[in-house]
Amino acid sequence: MFVLGIESTAHTFGAGIVDDQGRILADARDMFKPPAGWGIKPQDAAAHHREAGGRLVQQAMEDARLRAADLDAIAFSQGAGLPPCLRVGLEAGRSLAAQAGKPLIPVCHQVAHLEIARLQTRLQDPVILYVSGGNTQVISHLAGRYRVFGETQDVGVGNALDKFGRAAALAFPAGPEIERLASRGSYSELPYVVKGMDLSFSGILTAALQKLRHGAPLADLCCSLQETFFAMLTEVTERALAHVGKEEVILTGGVAANQRLCQMLDTMCRERGARFLPCPLRYCGDNGAMIAWNGMQQLQAGNLPAPSLEIRPRLRTDDVDVAWL
């Protein structure tokens, strides 16, 4: 069986194809990059997706050497995400499903990140730290759903890094440049905000921006932000690991590309006798293959939706019944 997946929640339009063995046959994607100093304007990102979508779907079909008739289903990101961007994916999915006469399967963007990470690492029952622009959650599967054991109370950690990057005139996404600068900086104290199992990044960001305006060295601020944010993330991940009694940790989402965060989590896991694996870098960021894979899981589980489908911009990780595990 073959499923084509469409990702369009934010800055990336992706089209991916997987088979029922979890082999990724195609993974075409293109990222919208706003002008320097600007965040993502949803309408501009949606316009990018409309322009790029057809080309990327065609590229995925050619890469997989398949025709529309060979597909068993089309999957699309139903949410969470930016409404104009989500609508582009829904429209593309509806069109393809109608042309091919195949079912259209809605996928929760966050759950797709978790499932592609499990597929790629082969870990079966992990605690998962999911860190991206819009999401920061500590998650594990229990009683038919992915349960959120802790999460951000304001912005995602990736969003916080990008906001700092814009203020510091760094390119988007800012994470890689912040990581590079941090490697030659020195730590200076910033607020540390862990509230039980939840976290807050906005006050720390404000403190760092105030120091930036007062002339603090950029490399030192990048180091301080990373060390503070990542220590908080490692703390709540360790607490979740102890609470659920599991022995595996996966890191996924766009911020998982950061080697300092990987190092801190790996050290924590080794000290606890647990196993740590990051999702491979290529599949940490938004991509169509992850949507296709969760679509395949739902197809195999017989979890087919009603014909009427809409976007769900505020869909949560723990809203989804996980019928395939």
Secondary structure, 3 states (H helix, E strand, C coil): CEEEEEECCCCEEEEEEEECCCCEEEEEEEECCCCCCCCCCHHHHHHHHHHHHHHHHHHHHHHHCCCHHHCCEEEEEEECCCHHHHHHHHHHHHHHHHHHCCCEEEEEHHHHHHHHHHHHHCCCCCEEEEECCCCEEEEEEECCEEEEEEEECCCCHHHHHHHHHHHCCCCCCCHHHHHHHHCCCCCCCCCCCEECCEECCHHHHHHHHHHHHCCCCHHHHHHHHHHHHHHHHHHHHHHHHHHHCCCEEEEECHHHHCHHHHHHHHHHHHHHCCEEEECCHHHCCCCHHHHHHHHHHHHHCCCCCCCCCCCCCCCCHHHCCCCCC
